[in-house]
């Protein structure tokens, strides 16, 4: 039981970091990341990483190609809850465009994971 929960730690940590960043006001974010003028890249990267962390506990439990659909859907679902959370943060507001960027980041991760898994499966079968 303990090992089954440990594999979720990277996902939980990643979701915690996203939650913490979403709890920051716009000014706090800007002062923490002064080199970003547009946070779309931040959304893309965060949800790319989140999708990768979902792959870790799920790759032995869900068959290909369904795992890639599941990790994208889980990432988008978390993105939606993150936007709802932002409705309660001063100077922040929910934005469905952010969810689209989140989904794009997760989809890119899923696509690269699919390529990697396909390559790895072919190499293992030789």
C-alpha positions as CSV (number, residue, x, y, z in Angstrom):
1,X,0.0,0.0,0.0
2,X,2.8,2.4,0.9
3,X,4.6,2.0,-2.4
4,X,1.3,2.6,-4.3
5,X,1.0,6.0,-2.6
6,X,4.7,7.0,-3.0
7,X,4.5,7.0,-6.8
8,X,1.9,9.8,-6.5
9,X,4.3,12.1,-4.6
10,X,5.7,13.8,-7.7
11,X,2.2,14.6,-8.9
12,X,1.1,15.9,-5.5
13,X,4.2,18.1,-5.2
14,X,3.6,19.5,-8.7
15,X,0.0,20.2,-7.9
16,X,1.0,21.9,-4.7
17,X,3.5,24.1,-6.5
18,X,0.8,25.1,-9.1
19,X,-1.6,25.7,-6.2
20,X,0.9,27.9,-4.4
21,X,1.7,29.9,-7.5
22,X,-2.1,30.4,-8.1
23,X,-2.4,31.7,-4.6
24,X,-0.1,34.6,-5.4
25,X,-1.5,37.9,-6.4
26,X,-0.6,39.3,-9.8
27,X,2.0,41.7,-8.2
28,X,3.6,38.8,-6.2
29,X,3.9,36.7,-9.4
30,X,5.4,39.6,-11.4
31,X,8.0,40.3,-8.7
32,X,8.8,36.6,-8.3
33,X,9.2,36.1,-12.1
34,X,10.2,39.5,-13.5
35,X,11.6,37.9,-16.7
36,X,8.0,36.8,-17.7
37,X,5.9,39.3,-19.4
38,X,3.3,36.6,-20.4
39,X,2.5,33.7,-18.1
40,X,1.2,31.5,-20.8
41,X,4.6,29.8,-21.0
42,X,4.4,29.2,-17.2
43,X,1.0,27.5,-17.7
44,X,2.4,25.4,-20.6
45,X,5.5,24.3,-18.6
46,X,3.6,23.6,-15.4
47,X,1.0,21.4,-17.0
48,X,3.6,19.7,-19.2
49,X,5.4,18.7,-16.0
50,X,2.2,17.7,-14.3
51,X,1.2,15.4,-17.2
52,X,4.7,13.8,-17.0
53,X,4.2,13.2,-13.2
54,X,0.8,11.6,-13.8
55,X,2.5,9.1,-16.2
56,X,4.7,7.7,-13.4
57,X,1.9,6.1,-11.3
58,X,-0.4,5.3,-14.2
59,X,1.9,3.7,-16.8
60,X,1.6,0.2,-15.4
61,X,-2.1,0.5,-14.6
62,X,-3.6,1.9,-17.8
63,X,-3.0,0.5,-21.3
64,X,-1.7,2.4,-24.2
65,X,-3.1,4.6,-25.8
66,X,-5.6,5.3,-23.0
67,X,-3.0,6.4,-20.5
68,X,-2.2,9.4,-22.7
69,X,-5.8,10.4,-22.8
70,X,-6.2,10.0,-19.1
71,X,-3.1,12.1,-18.2
72,X,-4.3,14.9,-20.5
73,X,-7.8,14.8,-19.0
74,X,-6.5,14.7,-15.4
75,X,-4.3,17.7,-16.2
76,X,-7.1,19.7,-17.8
77,X,-9.4,18.8,-14.8
78,X,-6.7,20.1,-12.4
79,X,-6.4,23.2,-14.6
80,X,-10.1,23.8,-14.3
81,X,-10.0,23.5,-10.5
82,X,-7.0,25.8,-10.5
83,X,-8.9,28.5,-12.4
84,X,-11.8,28.2,-9.9
85,X,-9.3,28.6,-7.1
86,X,-8.0,31.8,-8.8
87,X,-11.5,33.3,-8.5
88,X,-10.8,33.6,-4.8
89,X,-7.4,35.2,-5.1
90,X,-7.2,39.0,-5.0
91,X,-6.2,40.5,-8.4
92,X,-6.6,37.1,-10.1
93,X,-9.5,35.9,-12.1
94,X,-10.4,32.6,-13.9
95,X,-9.5,32.5,-17.6
96,X,-10.5,29.6,-19.8
97,X,-7.6,30.5,-22.2
98,X,-5.3,29.4,-19.4
99,X,-7.1,26.0,-19.3
100,X,-6.5,25.7,-23.1
101,X,-2.8,26.4,-22.6
102,X,-2.7,23.9,-19.7
103,X,-4.3,21.3,-22.0
104,X,-1.8,22.1,-24.7
105,X,1.2,21.7,-22.4
106,X,-0.3,18.4,-21.1
107,X,-1.0,17.2,-24.7
108,X,2.6,17.9,-25.8
109,X,3.9,16.0,-22.8
110,X,1.5,13.1,-23.6
111,X,2.6,13.1,-27.3
112,X,6.3,13.0,-26.3
113,X,5.7,10.3,-23.8
114,X,3.9,8.3,-26.4
115,X,6.8,8.6,-28.8
116,X,9.2,7.6,-26.0
117,X,7.1,4.6,-25.0
118,X,6.7,3.5,-28.6
119,X,10.4,3.7,-29.1
120,X,11.1,1.9,-25.8
121,X,8.6,-0.9,-26.6
122,X,10.2,-1.4,-30.0
123,X,13.7,-1.5,-28.5
124,X,12.6,-3.9,-25.8
125,X,11.0,-6.3,-28.2
126,X,14.2,-6.7,-30.3
